[in-house]
Amino acid sequence: MTQPTNRIAALLETDAAQSSAALLLRPWRAADTADLVELHRDDSLRRRTSSGIDDEAGAARWVREQQREWETGDRFAFAVVEPEAAGGEGRLVGHIVLKGVARDAPTAEVGYRTAACARGRGVASRALRTLTDWAFTTFARDGLTRLELLHQVDNTASCRLAQKCRYILTELLPSAPPAYPLNGHLHARNL
């Protein structure tokens, strides 16, 4: 990567939706640990992730790891936050990440998690569109031309989200137990 990570934009804002304000995408903070534990109490989310966040100590380790990876420029993880009506930062509604960014590498991967309370409200699609635009704007001059999104074949919501955000289904991936017990879909979006 040609630019120092401290010069990379760390606060992003989505477009507002008809019924809700813009979302804020920002790096994870130590103060997010309790909300992160709550996010991971959702059985649906736990079935689709391997992060193993069960308590505040585990959440604190995970946040520190996200901060370290931000500093190295390998992974850019954002908390997705819904603002309060009074204009302050409100509740955590998700997580979105750009990973595998490397100088002269044409491909990186995106991933996300959405809080149960935020599903079906366009949170993930707005966050993904914002992250996609940011990634191409920020890293195209370093060679990034393609973003990939992977999910298990039984995750129809992720498949719909990928298509809605113009990520095209390009490949069926074989299962790789135990981490990936089911086949997967690889969606891609090119610059």
N, CA and C atoms as a LAMMPS dump frame, in Angstrom:
ITEM: TIMESTEP
0
ITEM: NUMBER OF ATOMS
573
ITEM: BOX BOUNDS ff ff ff
-5.0000000000000000e+02 5.0000000000000000e+02
-5.0000000000000000e+02 5.0000000000000000e+02
-5.0000000000000000e+02 5.0000000000000000e+02
ITEM: ATOMS id mol type element x y z
1 1 1 N 0.844 -1.166 0
2 1 2 C 0 0 0
3 1 3 C 0.895 1.236 0
4 2 1 N 0.551 2.241 -0.77
5 2 2 C 1.414 3.408 -0.875
6 2 3 C 1.145 4.462 0.176
7 3 1 N -0.025 4.498 0.724
8 3 2 C -0.318 5.547 1.69
9 3 3 C -0.262 5.011 3.119
10 4 1 N 0.257 5.817 4.051
11 4 2 C 0.264 5.379 5.446
12 4 3 C -1.163 5.18 5.927
13 5 1 N -1.374 4.152 6.769
14 5 2 C -2.726 3.859 7.219
15 5 3 C -3.318 4.976 8.048
16 6 1 N -2.5 5.811 8.67
17 6 2 C -3.066 6.906 9.458
18 6 3 C -3.632 8.01 8.562
19 7 1 N -3.398 7.93 7.259
20 7 2 C -3.952 8.91 6.326
21 7 3 C -5.173 8.373 5.587
22 8 1 N -5.535 7.142 5.853
23 8 2 C -6.701 6.543 5.211
24 8 3 C -7.934 6.944 6.002
25 9 1 N -8.971 7.365 5.285
26 9 2 C -10.208 7.786 5.934
27 9 3 C -10.719 6.696 6.857
28 10 1 N -11.015 7.075 8.082
29 10 2 C -11.463 6.108 9.069
30 10 3 C -12.939 6.252 9.404
31 11 1 N -13.574 7.308 8.965
32 11 2 C -14.997 7.499 9.209
33 11 3 C -15.709 7.595 7.877
34 12 1 N -16.679 6.74 7.69
35 12 2 C -17.458 6.735 6.464
36 12 3 C -18.92 6.892 6.837
37 13 1 N -19.691 7.464 5.938
38 13 2 C -21.118 7.637 6.182
39 13 3 C -21.886 7.117 4.984
40 14 1 N -22.921 6.328 5.264
41 14 2 C -23.751 5.802 4.19
42 14 3 C -24.767 6.856 3.78
43 15 1 N -25.44 6.597 2.689
44 15 2 C -26.587 7.417 2.33
45 15 3 C -27.699 7.133 3.329
46 16 1 N -28.563 8.114 3.514
47 16 2 C -29.743 7.898 4.348
48 16 3 C -30.741 7.059 3.558
49 17 1 N -31.557 6.307 4.26
50 17 2 C -32.63 5.542 3.631
51 17 3 C -33.926 6.313 3.832
52 18 1 N -34.986 5.892 3.163
53 18 2 C -36.263 6.59 3.287
54 18 3 C -36.702 6.726 4.728
55 19 1 N -36.533 5.657 5.495
56 19 2 C -37.044 5.675 6.86
57 19 3 C -35.965 5.774 7.93
58 20 1 N -34.705 5.98 7.55
59 20 2 C -33.662 6.07 8.564
60 20 3 C -32.514 6.962 8.112
61 21 1 N -31.812 7.476 9.085
62 21 2 C -30.682 8.374 8.834
63 21 3 C -29.494 7.596 8.288
64 22 1 N -28.496 8.323 7.849
65 22 2 C -27.255 7.717 7.381
66 22 3 C -26.618 6.917 8.518
67 23 1 N -25.892 5.877 8.164
68 23 2 C -25.152 5.075 9.124
69 23 3 C -23.714 5.56 9.166
70 24 1 N -23.069 5.357 10.29
71 24 2 C -21.663 5.698 10.451
72 24 3 C -20.853 4.413 10.456
73 25 1 N -19.812 4.368 9.648
74 25 2 C -18.854 3.263 9.646
75 25 3 C -17.565 3.824 10.215
76 26 1 N -17.097 3.239 11.312
77 26 2 C -15.887 3.729 11.969
78 26 3 C -15.095 2.559 12.523
79 27 1 N -13.784 2.766 12.738
80 27 2 C -12.983 1.674 13.324
81 27 3 C -13.525 1.26 14.693
82 28 1 N -13.278 0.025 15.027
83 28 2 C -13.709 -0.507 16.325
84 28 3 C -12.921 0.159 17.447
85 29 1 N -13.584 0.323 18.591
86 29 2 C -12.99 0.943 19.785
87 29 3 C -13.105 -0.001 20.982
88 30 1 N -12.237 0.205 21.942
89 30 2 C -12.297 -0.591 23.174
90 30 3 C -13.661 -0.456 23.849
91 31 1 N -14.291 0.688 23.747
92 31 2 C -15.6 0.916 24.368
93 31 3 C -16.718 0.105 23.714
94 32 1 N -16.437 -0.561 22.601
95 32 2 C -17.461 -1.337 21.882
96 32 3 C -17.622 -2.763 22.397
97 33 1 N -16.83 -3.178 23.374
98 33 2 C -16.809 -4.598 23.736
99 33 3 C -18.156 -5.12 24.22
100 34 1 N -18.866 -4.402 25.076
101 34 2 C -20.16 -4.893 25.571
102 34 3 C -21.157 -5.038 24.424
103 35 1 N -21.179 -4.068 23.522
104 35 2 C -22.084 -4.147 22.37
105 35 3 C -21.697 -5.294 21.44
106 36 1 N -20.411 -5.545 21.31
107 36 2 C -19.934 -6.633 20.462
108 36 3 C -20.358 -7.99 21.035
109 37 1 N -20.272 -8.151 22.343
110 37 2 C -20.732 -9.385 22.984
111 37 3 C -22.219 -9.573 22.715
112 38 1 N -22.987 -8.513 22.848
113 38 2 C -24.43 -8.579 22.599
114 38 3 C -24.713 -8.964 21.148
115 39 1 N -24.003 -8.386 20.219
116 39 2 C -24.153 -8.721 18.803
117 39 3 C -23.949 -10.219 18.577
118 40 1 N -22.973 -10.815 19.264
119 40 2 C -22.627 -12.221 19.075
120 40 3 C -23.485 -13.181 19.881
121 41 1 N -24.464 -12.702 20.585
122 41 2 C -25.4 -13.597 21.273
123 41 3 C -26.459 -14.142 20.31
124 42 1 N -26.513 -13.598 19.135
125 42 2 C -27.476 -13.991 18.117
126 42 3 C -27.1 -15.348 17.52
127 43 1 N -27.97 -16.35 17.677
128 43 2 C -27.679 -17.697 17.184
129 43 3 C -27.457 -17.733 15.678
130 44 1 N -28.213 -16.958 14.936
131 44 2 C -28.056 -16.937 13.479
132 44 3 C -26.662 -16.448 13.091
133 45 1 N -26.198 -15.404 13.745
134 45 2 C -24.86 -14.876 13.46
135 45 3 C -23.79 -15.877 13.876
136 46 1 N -23.963 -16.502 15.018
137 46 2 C -22.966 -17.447 15.532
138 46 3 C -22.788 -18.653 14.6
139 47 1 N -23.867 -19.054 13.914
140 47 2 C -23.761 -20.179 12.984
141 47 3 C -22.915 -19.824 11.771
142 48 1 N -22.767 -18.555 11.466
143 48 2 C -22.107 -18.149 10.226
144 48 3 C -20.746 -17.477 10.45
145 49 1 N -20.269 -17.476 11.673
146 49 2 C -18.977 -16.846 11.944
147 49 3 C -18.151 -17.735 12.863
148 50 1 N -16.864 -17.558 12.813
149 50 2 C -15.976 -18.366 13.649
150 50 3 C -15.21 -17.522 14.657
151 51 1 N -15.663 -16.29 14.895
152 51 2 C -14.886 -15.39 15.748
153 51 3 C -14.913 -15.774 17.219
154 52 1 N -15.903 -16.494 17.69
155 52 2 C -15.923 -16.987 19.055
156 52 3 C -15.918 -15.915 20.128
157 53 1 N -16.683 -14.883 19.959
158 53 2 C -16.761 -13.829 20.97
159 53 3 C -17.877 -14.196 21.943
160 54 1 N -17.471 -14.591 23.166
161 54 2 C -18.435 -15.039 24.166
162 54 3 C -18.526 -14.116 25.373
163 55 1 N -17.505 -13.294 25.578
164 55 2 C -17.499 -12.429 26.759
165 55 3 C -16.699 -11.161 26.443
166 56 1 N -16.674 -10.245 27.404
167 56 2 C -15.997 -8.968 27.157
168 56 3 C -14.492 -9.123 26.972
169 57 1 N -13.888 -10.1 27.623
170 57 2 C -12.447 -10.321 27.432
171 57 3 C -12.178 -10.769 25.993
172 58 1 N -12.994 -11.677 25.478
173 58 2 C -12.848 -12.113 24.091
174 58 3 C -13.125 -10.978 23.117
175 59 1 N -14.118 -10.157 23.436
176 59 2 C -14.43 -9.006 22.583
177 59 3 C -13.284 -8.005 22.592
178 60 1 N -12.68 -7.798 23.753
179 60 2 C -11.555 -6.858 23.844
180 60 3 C -10.367 -7.35 23.014
181 61 1 N -10.091 -8.655 23.065
182 61 2 C -9.01 -9.222 22.236
183 61 3 C -9.321 -9.026 20.75
184 62 1 N -10.57 -9.287 20.367
185 62 2 C -10.974 -9.148 18.965
186 62 3 C -10.82 -7.701 18.503
187 63 1 N -11.247 -6.739 19.33
188 63 2 C -11.124 -5.318 18.974
189 63 3 C -9.653 -4.933 18.826
190 64 1 N -8.802 -5.375 19.756
191 64 2 C -7.368 -5.073 19.649
192 64 3 C -6.784 -5.639 18.353
193 65 1 N -7.205 -6.833 17.974
194 65 2 C -6.728 -7.444 16.729
195 65 3 C -7.176 -6.613 15.518
196 66 1 N -8.411 -6.139 15.537
197 66 2 C -8.892 -5.297 14.434
198 66 3 C -8.077 -4.009 14.356
199 67 1 N -7.753 -3.425 15.5
200 67 2 C -6.956 -2.193 15.533
201 67 3 C -5.545 -2.441 15.013
202 68 1 N -4.927 -3.565 15.397
203 68 2 C -3.585 -3.906 14.898
204 68 3 C -3.6 -4.089 13.379
205 69 1 N -4.589 -4.787 12.887
206 69 2 C -4.658 -5.035 11.45
207 69 3 C -4.942 -3.75 10.67
208 70 1 N -5.672 -2.825 11.282
209 70 2 C -5.888 -1.515 10.646
210 70 3 C -4.544 -0.808 10.505
211 71 1 N -3.756 -0.829 11.588
212 71 2 C -2.456 -0.157 11.584
213 71 3 C -1.495 -0.749 10.554
214 72 1 N -1.56 -2.06 10.329
215 72 2 C -0.673 -2.68 9.339
216 72 3 C -1.184 -2.482 7.917
217 73 1 N -2.454 -2.112 7.788
218 73 2 C -3.034 -1.885 6.465
219 73 3 C -3.471 -3.144 5.751
220 74 1 N -3.596 -4.25 6.487
221 74 2 C -4.004 -5.512 5.88
222 74 3 C -5.508 -5.736 5.922
223 75 1 N -6.143 -5.104 6.88
224 75 2 C -7.568 -5.355 7.13
225 75 3 C -8.166 -4.091 7.725
226 76 1 N -9.293 -3.683 7.178
227 76 2 C -9.953 -2.461 7.637
228 76 3 C -11.358 -2.814 8.104
229 77 1 N -11.494 -2.998 9.418
230 77 2 C -12.761 -3.403 10.021
231 77 3 C -13.477 -2.18 10.582
232 78 1 N -14.749 -2.08 10.259
233 78 2 C -15.569 -0.959 10.699
234 78 3 C -16.741 -1.455 11.538
235 79 1 N -16.998 -0.764 12.639
236 79 2 C -18.257 -0.927 13.351
237 79 3 C -19.291 -0.127 12.558
238 80 1 N -20.466 -0.68 12.38
239 80 2 C -21.561 0.025 11.712
240 80 3 C -22.495 0.499 12.81
241 81 1 N -22.661 1.817 12.895
242 81 2 C -23.396 2.413 13.998
243 81 3 C -24.565 3.231 13.46
244 82 1 N -25.695 3.076 14.105
245 82 2 C -26.9 3.821 13.755
246 82 3 C -26.96 5.059 14.652
247 83 1 N -27.013 6.256 14.077
248 83 2 C -27.01 7.464 14.907
249 83 3 C -28.307 7.637 15.69
250 84 1 N -28.188 8.348 16.795
251 84 2 C -29.37 8.697 17.587
252 84 3 C -30.075 9.866 16.931
253 85 1 N -31.352 10.035 17.226
254 85 2 C -32.13 11.137 16.655
255 85 3 C -31.537 12.493 17.025
256 86 1 N -30.915 12.585 18.19
257 86 2 C -30.341 13.854 18.654
258 86 3 C -29.004 14.154 17.982
259 87 1 N -28.549 13.262 17.125
260 87 2 C -27.302 13.511 16.402
261 87 3 C -26.096 12.812 16.976
262 88 1 N -26.211 12.188 18.129
263 88 2 C -25.082 11.476 18.715
264 88 3 C -24.939 10.089 18.136
265 89 1 N -23.814 9.448 18.448
266 89 2 C -23.598 8.09 17.981
267 89 3 C -24.5 7.165 18.765
268 90 1 N -25.205 6.322 18.089
269 90 2 C -26.178 5.441 18.725
270 90 3 C -25.689 4.018 18.842
271 91 1 N -26.576 3.084 18.531
272 91 2 C -26.277 1.675 18.776
273 91 3 C -25.532 1.014 17.626
274 92 1 N -24.805 -0.031 18.005
275 92 2 C -24.075 -0.864 17.056
276 92 3 C -25.083 -1.73 16.309
277 93 1 N -25.034 -1.703 14.98
278 93 2 C -25.954 -2.515 14.181
279 93 3 C -25.219 -3.477 13.248
280 94 1 N -23.893 -3.45 13.272
281 94 2 C -23.183 -4.384 12.417
282 94 3 C -21.687 -4.179 12.388
283 95 1 N -21.079 -4.941 11.513
284 95 2 C -19.631 -4.957 11.306
285 95 3 C -19.417 -5.153 9.816
286 96 1 N -18.457 -4.447 9.244
287 96 2 C -18.1 -4.645 7.844
288 96 3 C -16.596 -4.507 7.716
289 97 1 N -16.008 -5.289 6.813
290 97 2 C -14.558 -5.358 6.744
291 97 3 C -14.074 -5.477 5.305
292 98 1 N -12.95 -4.865 5.052
293 98 2 C -12.186 -5.046 3.82
294 98 3 C -10.906 -5.746 4.245
295 99 1 N -10.643 -6.922 3.673
296 99 2 C -9.472 -7.692 4.096
297 99 3 C -8.678 -8.191 2.901
298 100 1 N -7.409 -8.457 3.156
299 100 2 C -6.542 -8.954 2.101
300 100 3 C -6.062 -7.868 1.156
301 101 1 N -6.022 -6.635 1.637
302 101 2 C -5.551 -5.526 0.813
303 101 3 C -4.031 -5.59 0.767
304 102 1 N -3.472 -5.584 -0.431
305 102 2 C -2.016 -5.62 -0.582
306 102 3 C -1.624 -4.813 -1.81
307 103 1 N -0.515 -4.156 -1.719
308 103 2 C -0.012 -3.364 -2.846
309 103 3 C 0.182 -4.258 -4.072
310 104 1 N -0.271 -3.786 -5.189
311 104 2 C -0.191 -4.477 -6.477
312 104 3 C -1.013 -5.76 -6.539
313 105 1 N -1.861 -5.997 -5.556
314 105 2 C -2.766 -7.148 -5.605
315 105 3 C -4.108 -6.653 -6.151
316 106 1 N -4.621 -7.286 -7.183
317 106 2 C -5.849 -6.789 -7.787
318 106 3 C -7.116 -7.118 -7.002
319 107 1 N -7.038 -8.061 -6.053
320 107 2 C -8.242 -8.556 -5.385
321 107 3 C -8.143 -8.415 -3.871
322 108 1 N -9.271 -8.059 -3.254
323 108 2 C -9.428 -8.059 -1.799
324 108 3 C -10.812 -8.628 -1.514
325 109 1 N -11.085 -8.893 -0.254
326 109 2 C -12.354 -9.506 0.135
327 109 3 C -13.126 -8.581 1.068
328 110 1 N -14.442 -8.617 0.96
329 110 2 C -15.311 -7.906 1.888
330 110 3 C -16.105 -8.929 2.695
331 111 1 N -16.464 -8.541 3.903
332 111 2 C -17.295 -9.383 4.757
333 111 3 C -18.11 -8.503 5.669
334 112 1 N -19.144 -9.074 6.267
335 112 2 C -20.018 -8.266 7.124
336 112 3 C -20.797 -9.156 8.074
337 113 1 N -21.32 -8.533 9.09
338 113 2 C -22.256 -9.144 10.036
339 113 3 C -23.28 -8.072 10.364
340 114 1 N -24.504 -8.484 10.52
341 114 2 C -25.561 -7.526 10.846
342 114 3 C -26.249 -7.97 12.131
343 115 1 N -26.479 -7.033 13.038
344 115 2 C -27.191 -7.327 14.275
345 115 3 C -28.618 -7.769 13.95
346 116 1 N -29.148 -8.649 14.766
347 116 2 C -30.512 -9.15 14.548
348 116 3 C -31.516 -8.005 14.445
349 117 1 N -31.356 -6.981 15.264
350 117 2 C -32.292 -5.854 15.279
351 117 3 C -32.235 -5.018 14.005
352 118 1 N -31.201 -5.208 13.192
353 118 2 C -31.012 -4.377 11.997
354 118 3 C -31.324 -5.109 10.696
355 119 1 N -31.574 -6.389 10.768
356 119 2 C -31.807 -7.159 9.543
357 119 3 C -33.119 -6.75 8.889
358 120 1 N -33.096 -6.733 7.559
359 120 2 C -34.299 -6.388 6.802
360 120 3 C -34.557 -4.897 6.68
361 121 1 N -33.611 -4.07 7.122
362 121 2 C -33.796 -2.613 7.081
363 121 3 C -32.803 -1.918 6.165
364 122 1 N -32.069 -2.682 5.37
365 122 2 C -31.133 -2.082 4.427
366 122 3 C -29.804 -1.671 5.034
367 123 1 N -29.541 -2.06 6.262
368 123 2 C -28.283 -1.696 6.927
369 123 3 C -27.093 -2.32 6.203
370 124 1 N -27.148 -3.621 5.959
371 124 2 C -26.011 -4.306 5.318
372 124 3 C -25.779 -3.789 3.906
373 125 1 N -26.837 -3.567 3.149
374 125 2 C -26.644 -3.108 1.768
375 125 3 C -26.059 -1.702 1.728
376 126 1 N -26.513 -0.822 2.603
377 126 2 C -25.944 0.533 2.623
378 126 3 C -24.483 0.497 3.059
379 127 1 N -24.172 -0.319 4.071
380 127 2 C -22.787 -0.424 4.535
381 127 3 C -21.896 -1.029 3.453
382 128 1 N -22.38 -2.064 2.76
383 128 2 C -21.573 -2.709 1.726
384 128 3 C -21.338 -1.764 0.55
385 129 1 N -22.343 -1.042 0.114
386 129 2 C -22.139 -0.088 -0.987
387 129 3 C -21.121 0.986 -0.597
388 130 1 N -21.212 1.472 0.628
389 130 2 C -20.289 2.499 1.098
390 130 3 C -18.867 1.962 1.174
391 131 1 N -18.7 0.767 1.737
392 131 2 C -17.368 0.165 1.835
393 131 3 C -16.799 -0.116 0.448
394 132 1 N -17.614 -0.601 -0.446
395 132 2 C -17.166 -0.896 -1.813
396 132 3 C -16.652 0.366 -2.491
397 133 1 N -17.43 1.427 -2.44
398 133 2 C -17.005 2.699 -3.045
399 133 3 C -15.707 3.191 -2.42
400 134 1 N -15.621 3.13 -1.09
401 134 2 C -14.433 3.572 -0.375
402 134 3 C -13.209 2.743 -0.782
403 135 1 N -13.378 1.424 -0.843
404 135 2 C -12.25 0.547 -1.179
405 135 3 C -11.701 0.868 -2.565
406 136 1 N -12.576 0.996 -3.536
407 136 2 C -12.1 1.287 -4.89
408 136 3 C -11.496 2.686 -4.979
409 137 1 N -12.09 3.643 -4.308
410 137 2 C -11.55 5.013 -4.316
411 137 3 C -10.186 5.073 -3.631
412 138 1 N -10.056 4.376 -2.523
413 138 2 C -8.84 4.446 -1.714
414 138 3 C -7.7 3.597 -2.257
415 139 1 N -7.994 2.421 -2.815
416 139 2 C -6.938 1.466 -3.142
417 139 3 C -6.777 1.161 -4.628
418 140 1 N -7.561 1.759 -5.5
419 140 2 C -7.413 1.49 -6.94
420 140 3 C -6.022 1.881 -7.43
421 141 1 N -5.492 2.983 -6.935
422 141 2 C -4.16 3.405 -7.4
423 141 3 C -3.061 2.448 -6.937
424 142 1 N -3.376 1.593 -5.954
425 142 2 C -2.431 0.558 -5.517
426 142 3 C -2.658 -0.759 -6.245
427 143 1 N -3.605 -0.772 -7.19
428 143 2 C -3.833 -1.965 -7.996
429 143 3 C -5.128 -2.703 -7.751
430 144 1 N -5.931 -2.296 -6.769
431 144 2 C -7.178 -2.999 -6.475
432 144 3 C -8.194 -2.781 -7.594
433 145 1 N -8.659 -3.879 -8.176
434 145 2 C -9.655 -3.793 -9.246
435 145 3 C -10.835 -4.726 -9.028
436 146 1 N -10.768 -5.57 -7.994
437 146 2 C -11.833 -6.566 -7.791
438 146 3 C -12.039 -6.8 -6.3
439 147 1 N -13.304 -6.842 -5.906
440 147 2 C -13.68 -7.193 -4.533
441 147 3 C -14.491 -8.48 -4.574
442 148 1 N -14.217 -9.36 -3.618
443 148 2 C -14.929 -10.632 -3.543
444 148 3 C -15.706 -10.731 -2.24
445 149 1 N -16.85 -11.366 -2.316
446 149 2 C -17.725 -11.609 -1.177
447 149 3 C -18.05 -13.097 -1.188
448 150 1 N -17.796 -13.78 -0.077
449 150 2 C -18.035 -15.218 0.016
450 150 3 C -19.081 -15.503 1.081
451 151 1 N -19.918 -16.513 0.83
452 151 2 C -20.879 -16.954 1.835
453 151 3 C -21.25 -18.399 1.566
454 152 1 N -21.809 -19.065 2.559
455 152 2 C -22.266 -20.443 2.379
456 152 3 C -23.512 -20.45 1.499
457 153 1 N -23.707 -21.537 0.77
458 153 2 C -24.821 -21.61 -0.176
459 153 3 C -26.182 -21.495 0.499
460 154 1 N -26.283 -21.861 1.758
461 154 2 C -27.579 -21.78 2.43
462 154 3 C -27.9 -20.377 2.952
463 155 1 N -26.995 -19.435 2.76
464 155 2 C -27.218 -18.066 3.246
465 155 3 C -27.849 -17.236 2.115
466 156 1 N -29.137 -17.43 1.923
467 156 2 C -29.833 -16.76 0.819
468 156 3 C -29.885 -15.247 1.012
469 157 1 N -29.905 -14.791 2.252
470 157 2 C -29.921 -13.339 2.497
471 157 3 C -28.621 -12.709 1.993
472 158 1 N -27.484 -13.363 2.225
473 158 2 C -26.212 -12.829 1.729
474 158 3 C -26.154 -12.873 0.211
475 159 1 N -26.75 -13.885 -0.378
476 159 2 C -26.771 -13.971 -1.839
477 159 3 C -27.58 -12.805 -2.412
478 160 1 N -28.744 -12.525 -1.825
479 160 2 C -29.573 -11.394 -2.278
480 160 3 C -28.845 -10.067 -2.071
481 161 1 N -28.176 -9.923 -0.93
482 161 2 C -27.429 -8.696 -0.659
483 161 3 C -26.318 -8.497 -1.689
484 162 1 N -25.564 -9.545 -1.978
485 162 2 C -24.488 -9.443 -2.965
486 162 3 C -25.046 -8.972 -4.304
487 163 1 N -26.125 -9.589 -4.747
488 163 2 C -26.724 -9.217 -6.023
489 163 3 C -27.241 -7.775 -6
490 164 1 N -27.863 -7.388 -4.902
491 164 2 C -28.389 -6.02 -4.763
492 164 3 C -27.263 -4.986 -4.867
493 165 1 N -26.077 -5.343 -4.385
494 165 2 C -24.936 -4.426 -4.398
495 165 3 C -24.024 -4.652 -5.603
496 166 1 N -24.538 -5.361 -6.613
497 166 2 C -23.857 -5.575 -7.895
498 166 3 C -22.606 -6.445 -7.786
499 167 1 N -22.612 -7.366 -6.843
500 167 2 C -21.587 -8.402 -6.766
501 167 3 C -22.156 -9.61 -7.51
502 168 1 N -21.495 -10.033 -8.555
503 168 2 C -21.976 -11.095 -9.435
504 168 3 C -21.502 -12.454 -8.932
505 169 1 N -22.403 -13.435 -8.902
506 169 2 C -22.027 -14.794 -8.54
507 169 3 C -21.104 -15.336 -9.631
508 170 1 N -19.882 -15.682 -9.247
509 170 2 C -18.9 -16.124 -10.243
510 170 3 C -18.445 -17.564 -10.074
511 171 1 N -18.652 -18.142 -8.882
512 171 2 C -18.09 -19.475 -8.664
513 171 3 C -18.784 -20.165 -7.504
514 172 1 N -18.946 -21.482 -7.62
515 172 2 C -19.401 -22.322 -6.528
516 172 3 C -18.153 -22.918 -5.886
517 173 1 N -17.978 -22.691 -4.592
518 173 2 C -16.784 -23.165 -3.886
519 173 3 C -17.095 -24.461 -3.146
520 174 1 N -16.199 -25.441 -3.171
521 174 2 C -16.44 -26.688 -2.444
522 174 3 C -16.314 -26.469 -0.935
523 175 1 N -17.007 -27.295 -0.191
524 175 2 C -16.913 -27.213 1.266
525 175 3 C -15.485 -27.524 1.7
526 176 1 N -15.131 -27.032 2.889
527 176 2 C -13.805 -27.28 3.463
528 176 3 C -13.96 -27.442 4.972
529 177 1 N -14.555 -28.562 5.403
530 177 2 C -14.79 -28.775 6.835
531 177 3 C -13.485 -28.774 7.62
532 178 1 N -13.47 -28.421 8.869
533 178 2 C -14.649 -28.074 9.655
534 178 3 C -15.046 -26.596 9.561
535 179 1 N -14.138 -25.742 9.128
536 179 2 C -14.44 -24.3 9.101
537 179 3 C -15.581 -23.968 8.141
538 180 1 N -15.628 -24.63 6.99
539 180 2 C -16.647 -24.358 5.976
540 180 3 C -17.342 -25.67 5.624
541 181 1 N -18.319 -26.084 6.425
542 181 2 C -18.939 -27.395 6.229
543 181 3 C -19.821 -27.492 4.98
544 182 1 N -20.229 -26.364 4.43
545 182 2 C -21.083 -26.359 3.239
546 182 3 C -20.36 -25.732 2.056
547 183 1 N -20.846 -26.016 0.874
548 183 2 C -20.337 -25.328 -0.306
549 183 3 C -20.577 -23.832 -0.135
550 184 1 N -19.869 -23.049 -0.91
551 184 2 C -19.995 -21.596 -0.813
552 184 3 C -20.209 -20.944 -2.162
553 185 1 N -20.615 -19.702 -2.101
554 185 2 C -20.725 -18.86 -3.291
555 185 3 C -19.635 -17.812 -3.232
556 186 1 N -19.017 -17.547 -4.37
557 186 2 C -18.082 -16.437 -4.492
558 186 3 C -18.738 -15.425 -5.443
559 187 1 N -18.976 -14.228 -4.917
560 187 2 C -19.506 -13.117 -5.703
561 187 3 C -18.362 -12.134 -5.897
562 188 1 N -18.344 -11.429 -7.024
563 188 2 C -17.276 -10.468 -7.276
564 188 3 C -17.849 -9.182 -7.876
565 189 1 N -17.17 -8.116 -7.562
566 189 2 C -17.505 -6.814 -8.163
567 189 3 C -16.203 -6.206 -8.658
568 190 1 N -16.193 -5.799 -9.907
569 190 2 C -15.001 -5.214 -10.506
570 190 3 C -15.13 -3.711 -10.558
571 191 1 N -13.975 -3.057 -10.522
572 191 2 C -13.905 -1.602 -10.597
573 191 3 C -14.469 -1.132 -11.923
